[in-house]
Amino acid sequence: MRAWVNGRLLDDPTEPSLPVSDHGFTVGDGVFESVKVVAGTPFALTRHLERLALSAAGLGLPEPDPDVVRTGVAAVLEGQDLPLGRLRITYTGGMAPLGSGRGGAPPTLVVVADAMTAWDASTSVVTVPWPRNERGAIAGLKTTSYAENVVALAHAQRHGASEAVFANTAGNLCEGTGSNVFYVVDGELRTPTLGSGCLAGISRALLLEWYGAAPVVGVPLREVDEPVEVLRRAEEVFLVSTTRDVQAVRRCDERDLEAPGPVTAACMRLWSEREAADSDP
Ligand SMILES: Cc1ncc(COP(=O)(O)O)c(C=O)c1O
C-alpha cells in the first residue's frame, strides 16, 4: 500500500498522518472515490474526479483541485507494479471542532493505492430490512458516512452473501452497499433511476451508454423504479461497480438464478471489450 496525505507521500502508509479532530474521522464529513487500477493505469479517472467534485459540492466542501488529486494519484502509482489495484481518494472537511459544525481549516486530501483481488464471476446477494433514504440530505453523494453500508454488508455476510441490496423509503429497489443493480424481467434489462436515491455509479453510467449502443437483440434497457419484490421474479440479476465490473448474481435471497444468464454474459463481454479499448472513457 502507498499513501499520499495533503501533498506528502508517506514513508510508511500506516504511519499516523491526520489530526484526531479531522472532521472526516469524527463525524464522517467527507467524500471519496474508489478507482480501479489496471496494469498501473487508473480506469475512468476523469469521471471519478468529476463525481468527487459533485459529492464535495453536495456537502458544501470547497471544490477539490483535480490537478492536485492527479498529482497524488501519480505519486502513489509511480514505480509500483500494480497489475490490478484500487485507489482510494478521500477528501474531508479537515480539522474541526468535535461536533457537527466545521472549523475554518483547509480540507484534507488523501490518496491511497493498494493491490486488489478480482471478484468471482458470480455472487450471492440478500435484500436488507433497512431503507435507503432517497430524500436525505446526502442521497446520491459518495460520502464517507458509510456506517449504514457497514451494518448492511455485515448482515449480508452473515447470510452467506457478498452484497446487501437496499430498497428505498418508497419500497422501490435502490442499490447495493457498493454497487448498482441491473436485472432482467419481462423481456427488458432494467435498473433503478437516479431518483431512487442510488449513487450515480460510474459503472452504471458506462454500461447504460455502452449497452445503448450495442443492446442484446430484443432486450431493451430501461431505467425504472419499481418495488424491490421485482427481484423475486427476475430471470437474471447482476451488480456493477468499480471493483466488481459486471458481476452475475447466482442467488438472490432464497432464490437461485442462472449466472451468468444470456443478457448478463453479453454485458460482461461488452464491459471487457470497452474497458480494454479506453482507460478513460
Ligand atoms: C453506494 C454505492 N452504490 C453504487 C456504487 C457503484 O459505483 P461505481 O460504479 O462508481 O463504483 C458504489 C461504489 O462504491 C457505492 O458505494
The ligand as a Gaussian input file, in Angstrom:
#p B3LYP/6-31G(d) Opt

LIG

0 1
 C      -23.437000       3.036000      -2.518000
 C      -22.793000       2.714000      -3.826000
 N      -23.571000       2.490000      -4.906000
 C      -23.034000       2.188000      -6.102000
 C      -21.667000       2.090000      -6.276000
 C      -21.095000       1.766000      -7.622000
 O      -20.487000       2.915000      -8.168000
 P      -19.228000       2.846000      -9.123000
 O      -19.652000       2.110000     -10.344000
 O      -18.919000       4.267000      -9.423000
 O      -18.161000       2.136000      -8.398000
 C      -20.822000       2.333000      -5.190000
 C      -19.369000       2.252000      -5.350000
 O      -18.617000       2.012000      -4.469000
 C      -21.389000       2.655000      -3.936000
 O      -20.619000       2.899000      -2.872000

